[in-house]
Amino acid sequence: MAETKPTFTREFRLALLDRLLAERILLLDGAMGTMIQAYTLEEVDYRGERFAHHPSDLKGNNDLLSITRPDIISAVHGAYLEAGCDILETNTFNSSSISQADYRLEHLAYELNKVGAALARKAADRFETNDGAARFVAGVLGPTNRTASISPDVNNPGYRNIRFEELVSAYLEAVRGLIEGGVDLLLVETIFDTLNAKAALFAIDQHFEERGFRLPIMISGTITDQSGRTLTGQTTEAFWNSVSHAGPLCIGLNCALGAKDLRPYVAELSRISNTYVSVHPNAGLPNEFGQYEDTPEYMAELIAEFAASGFLNIVGGCCGTTPDHIQAIAQAVRRMRPRKPPEIPRHCRLSGLEPLTISTESNFVNVGERTNVTGSPKFASLVRDGRLEEALEVAKQQVDNGAQIIDVNFDEGMLDSEALMSEFLHLIGSEPDISRVPIMIDSSKWSVLETGLRCIQGKGVVNSISLKEGEQKFIEQARLIRRYGAAVIVMAFDERGQADTIERKFAICKRCYEILTKQAGFPPEDIIFDPNILTVATGIKEHNDYALAYFEAAREIKHHLPMHW
C-alpha cells in the first residue's frame, strides 16, 4: 500500500490554527482506553513477538500497543477522525520513563512517544488527503504515576517519591519523541498535581529553547471532586495562576468529573483566563461496575449549553467517551460561536492553594517574615534543633494572623540551607492551612532559590536577584525564574554595590526593568522592586537622607516603571 503523503506542512497547520479557533469550536477526540477495552485484548496482544519473553506482565500497558498492535491504535484514531474530530491525541498518556518503570520498560519512553506521534500523524494525514481539511495532532504528556507535592507516606509528610529534576528529565525525553514523531501541539493533561505540570512545562520550554522553535501548548487540569480543587488542593484560579507563565494556546479541564459537574469550573476558567478554553469531560461518573453512563445525546446537550454560554473553544471527551459521543458533540456545537478570549487586567497574580492578586490599587501586602532565621529567634532556634515540624507552627501563626505571603529563609552559615529549604517547603505543602498562601523563597544564594522553586506547586515570589554579578548572570537567573513560573523581587544593587541615593536607586531599577522586560521575557506585573532602605536613625550624618531616598525612589519607580504597559 502506498505511503500516505501529508496534504499540509506543520508550519501551514499552525498558521491556520488561530484562524480556525476564532471561527468555530474545534473538536478534540475521545477516550483511548474505552476503545481499547472493547477489543478484549489479552497478554499476548500486548507482548507481540518483540516482548514475548519480557519478565513483567504487560497487559494494561495501552501505550505499548503503539508498537505491538499499531493496527488497533490506528483504527481508534480513524474512528475519531470519522466522527469529526479536528485534534487527535497521541496514545502516549503513560509513555514517560517514570510510568513505564512499572512494566520495566522505562528504556522505551522515547520510542513510545515517537511511534505514538507518528501513528496519529499518519491517520490525520490520511484524512487531510481525503477531504483537504487540516487535522492537528496533540502530543499527550500525562501526569505520571507519582506526585511531587504529596508524601506517599502518611507518617512522613516531608517525604517525596519523585523530585522535580527527575520529572523534568522524563518529560524532556517524552517531548523530544513527540516532536520528532510529528505532533503539532503539546497537551499537558489530567493535571492532578500542579508541580508535576510545572515540571512538564519547564521541560517543554527548555526543549523549545534548545531547538530554536516553539509549538502551541494545551494545558488541562483535573478537578477531582465536588470541592472544586485538584487532588493537591488548588482552586481553579490558583491552578491557572500557577501555569499561565507558559503562555498556553488554551487552558482547560478534563477527567474525574462529567460535564454536568465540571460546568462551574469551566465557567470560572472562561472568566479568568485570557487564552482559549478547552474541556474534555468523562462520560459522567463511573457506576459500581466501573461503567460510564452519560449517553452521547445527554453529554452533547450539556456541552451545547457550555457553548451557548460562551465558555468554549475546544471540546472533546475523556474516560468513557466514544466516537459516538464526539459525533454527537460535533453536531451540537456545529453552529455555535466560539468564545472570544477577554482582556484580563494585568496584575501580579500569585497562588498557593488559593489565588492572591496584587493590583495597582493594592496599597499593602502583608508578608510574614517570621519563617526567616534572621527574623525570628524562636524560628531560628527550632530550625537549629532540627524541630522543623514544630517550626511549622510559626508559619501557621503568621497565616492565621493575616499574612498574605510567607517569606521562608534559611541563610545562616552553620545551616544546610538547600536541604532545609526543600524539607520545610515539603512540610508546608502538607499543611493546607499554611500552603493556601503563596510562598516567598528568600535567599542570597541562587542554589537555595532554585531548590525552593522546585518544591512549590503555586506561583511564588523569588527574593531576590540583582545586577551585582553583572547582566549575563542576571538575565540567566531571570529567565529561569520565569521558566519555573514565579514572580521576582529585584534589589537596587549593581556591579558597583548597593544604591544609596534617589538617583542611583531609580537608575538601577530602571536598568533592571528594561533588561527584564526586553531581554528576559519577564512581564512587568511580576517584577517587584526593593529600593533598599538601608540604615535609619543611626545618628550618623551620612545616613540622614537614607529613608527619604527610599520613599522618593519608590515614588519614581511607581510613576516611571509601571506594573503593566
BAZAVEX-59209 format. One record per residue (C-alpha): residue number from 1; residue in three letters; chain; x, y, z. Coordinates in Angstrom, 2 decimals. Each point is the difference from the previous one (the first is absolute). Last residue first. Layout:
N
NUM:ala:A:X:Y:Z $
...
END
This chain:
565
565:trp:A:2.17:48.54:29.72 $
564:his:A:-0.33:-1.68:3.38 $
563:met:A:1.44:0.27:3.49 $
562:pro:A:1.26:3.49:-0.86 $
561:leu:A:3.63:1.11:0.02 $
560:his:A:-0.16:3.81:-0.22 $
559:his:A:-2.54:0.97:2.67 $
558:lys:A:0.35:-2.92:2.40 $
557:ile:A:3.79:0.11:-0.30 $
556:glu:A:0.17:3.77:0.57 $
555:arg:A:-2.14:-0.22:3.15 $
554:ala:A:2.07:-2.91:1.32 $
553:ala:A:3.15:2.05:-0.60 $
552:glu:A:-1.49:2.87:2.00 $
551:phe:A:-0.90:-2.27:2.90 $
550:tyr:A:3.39:-1.74:0.08 $
549:ala:A:1.97:3.22:-0.35 $
548:leu:A:-1.97:1.48:2.93 $
547:ala:A:0.96:-2.97:2.17 $
546:tyr:A:3.69:0.29:-0.96 $
545:asp:A:0.28:3.78:0.36 $
544:asn:A:1.42:0.13:3.52 $
543:his:A:2.46:-2.87:-0.51 $
542:glu:A:3.02:2.19:-0.81 $
541:lys:A:-0.52:1.94:3.24 $
540:ile:A:0.32:-3.06:2.23 $
539:gly:A:-2.59:0.05:2.78 $
538:thr:A:-1.14:-3.49:-0.95 $
537:ala:A:-3.55:1.05:-0.78 $
536:val:A:-0.41:-2.28:-3.07 $
535:thr:A:2.27:-2.57:-1.66 $
534:leu:A:-0.62:-1.35:-3.49 $
533:ile:A:-3.44:0.64:-1.56 $
532:asn:A:0.82:-2.16:-2.99 $
531:pro:A:-1.88:0.85:-3.27 $
530:asp:A:-1.69:-3.45:-0.01 $
529:phe:A:-1.86:-0.32:-3.29 $
528:ile:A:-2.69:-2.59:-0.80 $
527:ile:A:-0.18:-1.29:-3.58 $
526:asp:A:-2.91:-2.31:-0.87 $
525:glu:A:-2.18:2.77:-1.43 $
524:pro:A:2.82:0.98:-2.36 $
523:pro:A:-0.18:-3.32:-1.87 $
522:phe:A:3.44:-1.61:-0.25 $
521:gly:A:1.25:-1.03:-3.43 $
520:ala:A:3.66:0.18:1.06 $
519:gln:A:1.23:2.51:-2.59 $
518:lys:A:-2.62:2.74:-0.34 $
517:thr:A:-2.00:-0.25:3.22 $
516:leu:A:2.76:-1.11:2.35 $
515:ile:A:2.77:2.09:-1.51 $
514:glu:A:-2.08:3.19:-0.11 $
513:tyr:A:-1.27:-0.50:3.54 $
512:cys:A:3.50:-0.71:1.31 $
511:arg:A:1.32:3.24:-1.54 $
510:lys:A:-2.94:1.91:1.46 $
509:cys:A:0.65:-1.51:3.42 $
508:ile:A:3.68:0.94:-0.17 $
507:ala:A:-0.75:3.59:-1.07 $
506:phe:A:-2.72:0.41:2.64 $
505:lys:A:2.19:-1.04:2.90 $
504:arg:A:3.00:1.88:-1.34 $
503:glu:A:-1.92:3.29:-0.38 $
502:ile:A:-1.74:-0.23:3.36 $
501:thr:A:3.34:-0.62:1.73 $
500:asp:A:1.26:-3.11:1.79 $
499:ala:A:0.20:-2.77:-2.60 $
498:gln:A:1.83:-3.16:1.06 $
497:gly:A:3.17:-0.94:-1.81 $
496:arg:A:1.94:1.02:-3.10 $
495:glu:A:-1.05:-3.08:-2.00 $
494:asp:A:-3.64:0.77:0.78 $
493:phe:A:-2.40:0.02:2.94 $
492:ala:A:-3.49:1.43:0.10 $
491:met:A:-1.51:-3.39:0.84 $
490:val:A:-2.36:-1.84:-2.32 $
489:ile:A:-2.83:-2.09:1.45 $
488:val:A:-1.28:-2.63:-2.42 $
487:ala:A:-3.24:-1.69:-1.04 $
486:ala:A:0.04:-3.75:-0.54 $
485:gly:A:-0.78:-2.47:-2.79 $
484:tyr:A:3.05:-2.27:0.03 $
483:arg:A:0.77:1.17:-3.54 $
482:arg:A:-0.31:3.62:1.19 $
481:ile:A:2.47:-0.65:2.79 $
480:leu:A:2.29:-1.63:-2.56 $
479:arg:A:-0.15:3.00:-2.28 $
478:ala:A:0.72:2.34:2.91 $
477:gln:A:3.00:-2.06:1.11 $
476:glu:A:1.59:0.01:-3.43 $
475:ile:A:-0.75:3.70:-0.49 $
474:phe:A:1.63:0.98:3.30 $
473:lys:A:3.01:-2.24:-0.67 $
472:gln:A:0.55:1.73:-3.34 $
471:glu:A:-0.65:3.48:1.36 $
470:gly:A:2.64:0.07:2.73 $
469:glu:A:0.58:-1.75:3.33 $
468:lys:A:-1.45:2.91:2.06 $
467:leu:A:-2.85:0.43:-2.48 $
466:ser:A:-2.64:-1.25:2.41 $
465:ile:A:-2.09:-3.02:0.98 $
464:ser:A:-2.31:-0.60:2.96 $
463:asn:A:-2.25:-1.07:1.63 $
462:val:A:-1.74:-2.31:-2.47 $
461:val:A:-3.81:0.19:0.16 $
460:gly:A:-2.46:-2.87:-0.22 $
459:lys:A:-2.40:-1.45:-2.54 $
458:gly:A:-1.31:-3.21:1.45 $
457:gln:A:1.38:-3.52:-0.23 $
456:ile:A:2.98:0.74:2.22 $
455:cys:A:3.05:-2.26:0.36 $
454:arg:A:2.18:0.62:-3.06 $
453:leu:A:-0.07:3.75:0.56 $
452:gly:A:1.45:-0.54:3.45 $
451:thr:A:3.04:-1.84:-1.32 $
450:glu:A:0.48:2.78:-2.55 $
449:leu:A:0.06:2.63:2.74 $
448:val:A:2.46:-2.07:2.02 $
447:ser:A:2.36:-0.44:-2.95 $
446:trp:A:-0.25:3.74:-0.75 $
445:lys:A:1.30:0.94:3.42 $
444:ser:A:-1.10:3.29:1.63 $
443:ser:A:-3.17:-1.71:1.11 $
442:asp:A:-3.76:0.50:0.32 $
441:ile:A:-2.66:-2.15:-1.66 $
440:met:A:-3.25:1.93:0.43 $
439:ile:A:-2.81:-2.54:0.19 $
438:pro:A:-3.61:0.61:-1.06 $
437:val:A:-2.87:-0.59:2.46 $
436:arg:A:-2.11:-3.20:0.25 $
435:ser:A:3.19:-1.80:0.99 $
434:ile:A:-0.43:0.91:3.66 $
433:asp:A:-3.48:-1.31:0.87 $
432:pro:A:0.48:-2.66:-2.67 $
431:glu:A:2.91:-1.58:1.91 $
430:ser:A:1.79:-2.71:-2.01 $
429:gly:A:1.54:2.55:-2.36 $
428:ile:A:1.49:1.78:3.01 $
427:leu:A:1.86:-3.22:0.82 $
426:his:A:1.36:-0.17:-3.54 $
425:leu:A:1.03:3.66:0.30 $
424:phe:A:1.86:-0.85:3.21 $
423:glu:A:1.84:-2.95:-1.50 $
422:ser:A:1.12:1.80:-3.14 $
421:met:A:1.07:3.21:1.75 $
420:leu:A:1.79:-1.99:2.70 $
419:ala:A:1.98:-2.04:-2.51 $
418:glu:A:1.03:3.11:-1.92 $
417:ser:A:0.88:2.06:3.07 $
416:asp:A:2.24:-2.58:1.67 $
415:leu:A:0.42:2.20:3.08 $
414:met:A:3.15:1.24:1.75 $
413:gly:A:0.45:3.11:-2.16 $
412:glu:A:-3.59:1.20:0.23 $
411:asp:A:-2.35:0.62:-2.90 $
410:phe:A:-3.07:-2.13:0.73 $
409:asn:A:-2.73:2.30:-1.33 $
408:val:A:-3.73:-0.50:-0.59 $
407:asp:A:-2.22:3.07:-0.54 $
406:ile:A:-3.72:-0.62:0.43 $
405:ile:A:-2.56:1.75:-2.19 $
404:gln:A:-3.43:1.36:0.94 $
403:ala:A:0.87:0.07:3.71 $
402:gly:A:-3.19:0.67:1.94 $
401:asn:A:0.45:-1.32:3.53 $
400:asp:A:-0.97:-3.56:-0.93 $
399:val:A:2.62:0.09:-2.77 $
398:gln:A:2.73:1.13:2.39 $
397:gln:A:-1.08:-2.48:2.68 $
396:lys:A:0.15:-2.82:-2.53 $
395:ala:A:3.56:0.86:-0.98 $
394:val:A:1.13:0.04:3.62 $
393:glu:A:-1.82:-3.30:0.55 $
392:leu:A:2.03:-1.48:-2.83 $
391:ala:A:3.08:0.43:2.19 $
390:glu:A:-1.33:-2.91:2.08 $
389:glu:A:0.26:-2.21:-3.06 $
388:leu:A:3.47:1.39:-0.63 $
387:arg:A:1.43:-0.98:3.38 $
386:gly:A:3.59:-0.49:-1.19 $
385:asp:A:1.42:1.85:3.02 $
384:arg:A:1.44:2.72:-2.25 $
383:val:A:-3.42:0.38:-1.64 $
382:leu:A:-1.83:0.31:3.32 $
381:ser:A:2.47:2.64:1.18 $
380:ala:A:-0.28:1.99:-3.23 $
379:phe:A:-3.80:-0.03:0.21 $
378:lys:A:0.06:1.27:3.59 $
377:pro:A:2.63:2.65:-0.77 $
376:ser:A:-2.21:1.29:-2.85 $
375:gly:A:1.10:2.21:-2.89 $
374:thr:A:3.51:-1.24:-0.76 $
373:val:A:-1.06:-3.65:-0.16 $
372:asn:A:-2.96:1.00:-2.17 $
371:thr:A:-3.37:-1.62:0.53 $
370:arg:A:-0.81:3.16:2.01 $
369:glu:A:-0.18:2.19:-3.10 $
368:gly:A:-3.75:-0.14:-0.71 $
367:val:A:-0.67:2.23:-3.02 $
366:asn:A:-3.10:2.24:0.29 $
365:val:A:-0.68:1.70:-3.30 $
364:phe:A:-0.89:3.71:0.15 $
363:asn:A:-1.20:2.71:-2.32 $
362:ser:A:-1.56:-2.27:-2.63 $
361:glu:A:-1.47:2.26:-2.68 $
360:thr:A:2.54:-1.11:-2.62 $
359:ser:A:-1.21:-3.52:0.72 $
358:ile:A:1.48:-2.78:2.09 $
357:thr:A:-2.21:-3.05:-0.56 $
356:leu:A:0.30:-3.04:2.27 $
355:pro:A:-1.40:-3.36:-1.05 $
354:glu:A:-0.58:-3.07:2.19 $
353:leu:A:2.02:-3.19:0.44 $
352:gly:A:2.98:2.30:-0.17 $
351:ser:A:-0.38:2.59:-2.68 $
350:leu:A:1.26:3.22:-1.56 $
349:arg:A:-1.57:2.43:-2.45 $
348:cys:A:1.97:3.22:-0.46 $
347:his:A:-2.51:2.03:-1.97 $
346:arg:A:-0.78:0.36:-3.68 $
345:pro:A:-3.71:0.59:-0.47 $
344:ile:A:-1.53:-2.83:-2.09 $
343:glu:A:-1.02:0.76:-3.56 $
342:pro:A:-2.46:-2.73:-0.89 $
341:pro:A:0.57:-3.10:-2.13 $
340:lys:A:-2.79:-0.23:-2.61 $
339:arg:A:-1.97:-3.17:0.60 $
338:pro:A:-0.94:-1.90:-3.13 $
337:arg:A:-3.31:0.62:-1.76 $
336:met:A:-2.34:-2.98:-0.13 $
335:arg:A:-1.10:-1.38:-3.37 $
334:arg:A:1.72:-3.39:0.27 $
333:val:A:-0.24:-0.21:3.78 $
332:ala:A:-2.65:-2.75:0.26 $
331:gln:A:1.05:-1.90:-3.13 $
330:ala:A:3.58:-0.24:1.16 $
329:ile:A:-1.17:-1.05:3.46 $
328:ala:A:-2.01:-2.86:-1.50 $
327:gln:A:2.94:-1.10:-2.15 $
326:ile:A:2.35:0.15:2.98 $
325:his:A:-2.34:-2.09:2.15 $
324:asp:A:-0.46:-2.57:-2.79 $
323:pro:A:3.78:-0.12:-0.46 $
322:thr:A:0.19:-1.19:3.61 $
321:thr:A:0.10:1.54:3.49 $
320:gly:A:0.46:-2.05:3.16 $
319:cys:A:3.01:1.90:1.29 $
318:cys:A:0.70:3.29:-1.83 $
317:gly:A:-1.94:1.85:-2.66 $
316:gly:A:0.44:2.98:-2.30 $
315:val:A:-0.43:3.76:-0.08 $
314:ile:A:2.10:2.95:-1.18 $
313:asn:A:-1.00:3.68:0.00 $
312:leu:A:-2.62:0.07:2.71 $
311:phe:A:-1.62:2.06:2.74 $
310:gly:A:-2.41:2.26:-1.91 $
309:ser:A:-3.19:-1.05:1.77 $
308:ala:A:-1.27:-1.58:-3.24 $
307:ala:A:3.16:-2.11:-0.06 $
306:phe:A:-0.45:-1.27:3.52 $
305:glu:A:-3.70:-0.64:-0.78 $
304:ala:A:1.01:-2.06:-3.02 $
303:ile:A:2.37:-1.97:2.24 $
302:leu:A:-2.89:-1.07:2.22 $
301:glu:A:-2.17:-1.07:-2.95 $
300:ala:A:2.94:-1.85:-1.57 $
299:met:A:0.52:-1.95:3.23 $
298:tyr:A:-3.66:-1.04:0.08 $
297:glu:A:-0.02:-1.05:-3.67 $
296:pro:A:3.30:-1.89:0.19 $
295:thr:A:-1.26:-1.87:3.08 $
294:asp:A:1.38:0.71:3.47 $
293:glu:A:0.27:-3.41:1.70 $
292:tyr:A:3.68:-0.71:0.54 $
291:gln:A:0.61:-3.58:1.14 $
290:gly:A:2.20:-0.95:2.96 $
289:phe:A:-2.45:-2.64:1.18 $
288:glu:A:-1.14:2.05:2.99 $
287:asn:A:-0.66:2.95:-2.33 $
286:pro:A:2.67:2.24:-1.54 $
285:leu:A:-0.62:3.77:0.07 $
284:gly:A:-1.19:1.74:-3.14 $
283:ala:A:1.30:-0.62:-3.51 $
282:asn:A:3.26:1.56:1.10 $
281:pro:A:0.68:3.60:-0.90 $
280:his:A:2.10:1.52:-2.78 $
279:val:A:0.07:3.75:0.49 $
278:ser:A:1.91:2.77:-1.73 $
277:val:A:0.38:3.74:0.49 $
276:tyr:A:1.94:2.44:-2.20 $
275:thr:A:2.21:2.61:1.66 $
274:asn:A:-0.61:3.02:2.20 $
273:ser:A:-1.11:-2.07:2.97 $
272:ile:A:-2.19:1.11:2.91 $
271:arg:A:-3.58:-0.23:-1.30 $
270:ser:A:0.31:-3.06:-2.24 $
269:leu:A:1.92:-1.77:2.73 $
268:glu:A:-2.86:0.74:2.39 $
267:ala:A:-2.64:-1.30:-2.40 $
266:val:A:2.03:-3.18:-0.48 $
265:tyr:A:0.03:-0.33:3.78 $
264:pro:A:-3.75:0.48:0.35 $
263:arg:A:-0.72:-2.52:-2.81 $
262:leu:A:2.17:-2.90:1.12 $
261:asp:A:-2.79:-1.77:1.90 $
260:lys:A:-2.31:-0.20:-3.02 $
259:ala:A:2.83:-0.84:-2.43 $
258:gly:A:1.05:-3.09:1.92 $
257:leu:A:2.71:-0.01:2.63 $
256:ala:A:3.42:-1.64:0.47 $
255:cys:A:1.27:0.87:-3.52 $
254:asn:A:0.61:3.34:-1.71 $
253:leu:A:0.43:3.71:0.57 $
252:gly:A:1.33:2.79:-2.18 $
251:ile:A:2.57:2.63:-0.86 $
250:cys:A:0.76:0.88:-3.59 $
249:leu:A:2.81:1.14:-2.27 $
248:pro:A:2.18:0.05:3.07 $
247:gly:A:2.24:2.92:1.04 $
246:ala:A:2.12:-2.15:2.34 $
245:his:A:-0.27:2.67:2.71 $
244:ser:A:-3.71:-0.89:0.31 $
243:val:A:0.85:-3.18:1.92 $
242:ser:A:-0.22:1.01:3.67 $
241:asn:A:-2.54:2.80:-0.46 $
240:trp:A:-2.31:-2.45:-1.76 $
239:phe:A:0.26:-2.50:2.86 $
238:ala:A:-0.71:2.72:2.57 $
237:glu:A:-3.07:0.97:-2.02 $
236:thr:A:-1.32:-3.58:-0.11 $
235:thr:A:0.62:-0.60:3.69 $
234:gln:A:3.07:-1.96:1.02 $
233:gly:A:-0.08:-2.91:2.46 $
232:thr:A:2.44:-2.63:-1.22 $
231:leu:A:-2.81:-2.10:-1.47 $
230:thr:A:-1.23:3.08:-1.86 $
229:arg:A:-2.74:2.09:1.55 $
228:gly:A:-3.69:0.66:-0.61 $
227:ser:A:-1.08:-1.65:3.24 $
226:gln:A:-2.41:-2.12:-2.07 $
225:asp:A:2.79:-2.37:-0.99 $
224:thr:A:3.26:-0.42:-1.91 $
223:ile:A:0.22:3.17:-2.04 $
222:thr:A:2.53:-0.99:-2.65 $
221:gly:A:2.15:2.41:-1.96 $
220:ser:A:0.50:0.43:-3.74 $
219:ile:A:2.83:1.94:-1.62 $
218:met:A:0.34:0.33:-3.79 $
217:ile:A:3.34:1.22:-1.33 $
216:pro:A:0.67:1.44:-3.45 $
215:leu:A:3.33:-0.94:-1.60 $
214:arg:A:3.27:1.88:0.32 $
213:phe:A:3.26:0.27:-1.94 $
212:gly:A:3.71:0.33:0.78 $
211:arg:A:0.58:-3.64:0.89 $
210:glu:A:1.75:0.71:3.33 $
209:glu:A:-2.45:2.74:0.95 $
208:phe:A:-2.96:-2.19:-0.91 $
207:his:A:1.45:-2.86:2.04 $
206:gln:A:0.41:2.21:3.06 $
205:asp:A:-3.54:1.31:-0.40 $
204:ile:A:-1.40:-3.51:-0.23 $
203:ala:A:2.04:-1.23:2.96 $
202:phe:A:-1.19:2.88:2.20 $
201:leu:A:-3.60:-0.61:-1.13 $
200:ala:A:0.31:-3.67:1.00 $
199:ala:A:1.55:0.95:3.35 $
198:lys:A:-2.80:2.54:0.52 $
197:ala:A:-2.48:-2.80:-0.67 $
196:asn:A:1.54:-2.18:2.70 $
195:leu:A:-0.18:2.99:2.36 $
194:thr:A:-3.65:0.52:-0.95 $
193:asp:A:-0.96:-3.43:1.32 $
192:phe:A:-3.29:-1.43:-1.34 $
191:ile:A:0.72:1.05:-3.57 $
190:thr:A:-1.99:-2.20:-2.37 $
189:glu:A:1.79:1.60:-2.95 $
188:val:A:3.16:1.61:-1.32 $
187:leu:A:-0.87:0.15:-3.71 $
186:leu:A:2.77:0.86:-2.48 $
185:leu:A:-0.94:1.23:-3.45 $
184:asp:A:0.75:-0.82:-3.65 $
183:val:A:1.40:-3.48:0.56 $
182:gly:A:2.44:-1.56:-2.51 $
181:gly:A:1.82:-2.95:1.60 $
180:glu:A:3.05:2.20:0.60 $
179:ile:A:-2.19:2.27:2.09 $
178:leu:A:-1.47:-2.85:2.01 $
177:gly:A:3.36:-1.70:0.59 $
176:arg:A:1.70:3.18:1.19 $
175:val:A:-2.91:0.81:2.27 $
174:ala:A:0.19:-3.45:1.61 $
173:glu:A:3.72:0.25:0.72 $
172:leu:A:-0.40:3.50:1.42 $
171:tyr:A:-2.93:-1.23:2.11 $
170:ala:A:2.15:-2.64:1.68 $
169:ser:A:2.81:2.45:0.76 $
168:val:A:-2.41:2.62:1.32 $
167:leu:A:-1.68:-2.57:2.24 $
166:glu:A:3.32:-1.11:1.43 $
165:glu:A:0.97:3.64:0.67 $
164:phe:A:-3.28:0.60:1.85 $
163:arg:A:0.68:-2.91:2.33 $
162:ile:A:-2.09:-3.13:0.39 $
161:asn:A:-0.82:-2.19:3.01 $
160:arg:A:-0.43:2.98:2.33 $
159:tyr:A:0.34:0.01:3.80 $
158:gly:A:-0.84:3.07:2.11 $
157:pro:A:-3.31:-1.42:1.22 $
156:asn:A:1.67:-3.09:1.51 $
155:asn:A:-2.53:-2.16:1.83 $
154:val:A:-2.58:0.27:-2.76 $
153:asp:A:2.58:-1.29:-2.48 $
152:pro:A:-0.87:0.72:-3.65 $
151:ser:A:0.99:3.63:0.65 $
150:ile:A:-1.75:2.54:-2.17 $
149:ser:A:1.27:2.77:-2.28 $
148:ala:A:2.32:-1.89:-2.38 $
147:thr:A:-2.62:-2.58:-0.91 $
146:arg:A:0.72:-3.30:-1.72 $
145:asn:A:-1.93:-2.09:-2.55 $
144:thr:A:0.83:2.29:-2.90 $
143:pro:A:-2.08:3.17:-0.74 $
142:gly:A:-0.49:-0.76:-3.70 $
141:leu:A:1.75:1.72:-2.89 $
140:val:A:-2.12:-0.35:-3.13 $
139:gly:A:1.32:1.17:-3.38 $
138:ala:A:-2.88:1.77:-1.70 $
137:val:A:-0.43:-0.77:-3.70 $
136:phe:A:-1.92:2.43:-2.20 $
135:arg:A:-2.23:-0.71:-2.99 $
134:ala:A:-0.27:2.46:-2.91 $
133:ala:A:-2.81:-0.36:-2.51 $
132:gly:A:0.80:-1.21:-3.55 $
131:asp:A:-2.60:-2.78:0.10 $
130:asn:A:1.84:-3.24:-0.70 $
129:thr:A:3.57:1.26:0.31 $
128:glu:A:-0.69:1.61:3.36 $
127:phe:A:-1.62:-3.26:1.11 $
126:arg:A:3.10:-2.02:-0.85 $
125:asp:A:2.27:2.59:1.57 $
124:ala:A:-1.88:-0.28:3.30 $
123:ala:A:0.50:-3.78:0.08 $
122:lys:A:3.71:0.40:-0.80 $
121:arg:A:0.40:2.70:2.66 $
120:ala:A:-1.65:-2.17:2.63 $
119:leu:A:2.28:-2.93:-0.78 $
118:ala:A:3.09:2.23:-0.12 $
117:ala:A:-0.76:1.52:3.40 $
116:gly:A:-0.38:-3.39:1.66 $
115:val:A:3.19:-1.20:-1.69 $
114:lys:A:1.97:3.00:1.27 $
113:asn:A:-1.47:-0.14:3.49 $
112:leu:A:0.44:-3.75:0.37 $
111:glu:A:3.54:0.20:-1.38 $
110:tyr:A:1.08:2.69:2.48 $
109:ala:A:-1.47:-1.87:2.96 $
108:leu:A:1.25:-3.48:-0.93 $
107:his:A:2.82:-0.13:2.58 $
106:glu:A:-2.61:0.29:2.76 $
105:leu:A:-1.35:-3.43:-0.94 $
104:arg:A:0.17:-1.78:3.36 $
103:tyr:A:-3.83:-0.09:0.00 $
102:asp:A:-0.39:2.34:2.98 $
101:ala:A:3.01:1.90:-1.37 $
100:gln:A:-2.25:1.05:-2.90 $
99:ser:A:-1.58:2.71:2.16 $
98:ile:A:3.32:1.65:0.87 $
97:ser:A:1.54:-0.53:-3.46 $
96:ser:A:-2.91:1.99:-1.40 $
95:ser:A:-2.40:-1.63:-2.46 $
94:asn:A:-3.01:-0.14:2.29 $
93:phe:A:-2.31:2.37:-1.92 $
92:thr:A:1.76:-0.77:-3.29 $
91:asn:A:-2.74:-1.12:-2.39 $
90:thr:A:0.13:3.32:-1.84 $
89:glu:A:-2.99:2.31:0.06 $
88:leu:A:-1.76:0.96:-3.24 $
87:ile:A:-1.24:3.54:-0.51 $
86:asp:A:-2.68:0.77:-2.59 $
85:cys:A:-2.44:-2.72:1.03 $
84:gly:A:-2.91:-0.77:-2.31 $
83:ala:A:-1.19:-3.50:0.82 $
82:glu:A:2.06:-1.39:-2.90 $
81:leu:A:3.08:1.48:1.67 $
80:tyr:A:-0.98:-1.74:3.22 $
79:ala:A:-0.39:-3.35:-1.75 $
78:gly:A:3.30:0.44:-1.84 $
77:his:A:1.92:0.59:3.22 $
76:val:A:-1.53:-3.15:1.46 $
75:ala:A:0.92:-1.98:-3.13 $
74:ser:A:3.58:1.31:0.12 $
73:ile:A:0.31:-1.11:3.64 $
72:ile:A:-1.32:-3.45:-0.89 $
71:asp:A:2.24:-0.46:-3.04 $
70:pro:A:3.00:1.18:2.02 $
69:arg:A:-0.26:-3.19:2.07 $
68:thr:A:3.49:-0.69:1.44 $
67:ile:A:1.61:3.43:-0.35 $
66:ser:A:-2.88:2.43:0.58 $
65:leu:A:-1.41:-2.76:2.21 $
64:leu:A:2.68:0.92:2.56 $
63:asp:A:-2.04:3.07:0.94 $
62:asn:A:-2.81:-2.26:1.21 $
61:asn:A:2.09:-1.61:2.72 $
60:gly:A:-2.98:-1.91:1.37 $
59:lys:A:1.52:-3.42:-0.59 $
58:leu:A:3.79:0.28:0.22 $
57:asp:A:0.91:-2.49:2.73 $
56:ser:A:3.72:0.15:0.77 $
55:pro:A:2.94:-2.19:-1.11 $
54:his:A:-0.23:0.82:-3.75 $
53:his:A:0.19:-3.23:-1.97 $
52:ala:A:-2.58:0.73:-2.68 $
51:phe:A:0.94:3.69:-0.08 $
50:arg:A:0.93:0.29:-3.68 $
49:glu:A:-2.37:-2.67:-1.20 $
48:gly:A:-3.13:1.69:1.25 $
47:arg:A:-0.06:0.72:3.72 $
46:tyr:A:-3.14:2.10:0.33 $
45:asp:A:-2.06:-2.30:-2.16 $
44:val:A:1.37:-3.08:1.80 $
43:glu:A:-1.19:1.34:3.36 $
42:glu:A:-3.61:0.07:-1.17 $
41:leu:A:-2.11:2.59:-1.82 $
40:thr:A:-3.72:0.39:0.45 $
39:tyr:A:-0.23:2.26:-3.13 $
38:ala:A:-2.67:2.17:1.68 $
37:gln:A:2.50:0.87:2.71 $
36:ile:A:2.12:1.78:-2.63 $
35:met:A:-2.87:2.39:-0.77 $
34:thr:A:-0.52:0.99:3.60 $
33:gly:A:3.75:0.42:0.50 $
32:met:A:0.35:2.48:-2.90 $
31:ala:A:-2.65:2.42:1.22 $
30:gly:A:-1.36:2.71:-2.28 $
29:asp:A:1.32:2.28:-2.76 $
28:leu:A:0.30:3.77:0.11 $
27:leu:A:-2.46:2.06:-2.00 $
26:leu:A:0.55:3.67:-0.82 $
25:ile:A:-2.58:2.68:0.76 $
24:arg:A:-0.22:2.41:-2.92 $
23:glu:A:1.43:3.06:-1.74 $
22:ala:A:2.54:1.40:2.47 $
21:leu:A:1.41:-3.47:0.67 $
20:leu:A:0.24:-0.58:-3.75 $
19:arg:A:2.06:3.16:-0.50 $
18:asp:A:2.33:-0.89:2.84 $
17:leu:A:0.60:-3.48:-1.43 $
16:leu:A:0.72:0.96:-3.63 $
15:ala:A:3.56:1.22:0.58 $
14:leu:A:0.60:-3.16:2.03 $
13:arg:A:-1.32:-2.18:-2.82 $
12:phe:A:2.23:1.71:-2.58 $
11:glu:A:3.12:-0.40:2.13 $
10:arg:A:-0.80:-3.66:0.63 $
9:thr:A:-0.13:-0.55:-3.75 $
8:phe:A:-3.26:-0.77:-1.72 $
7:thr:A:-1.34:-2.75:-2.26 $
6:pro:A:2.13:-2.69:1.60 $
5:lys:A:1.01:-2.95:-2.17 $
4:thr:A:-1.54:-3.37:0.75 $
3:glu:A:2.46:-2.79:-0.82 $
2:ala:A:-1.16:-2.28:-2.82 $
1:met:A:-1.38:-3.40:0.97 $
END
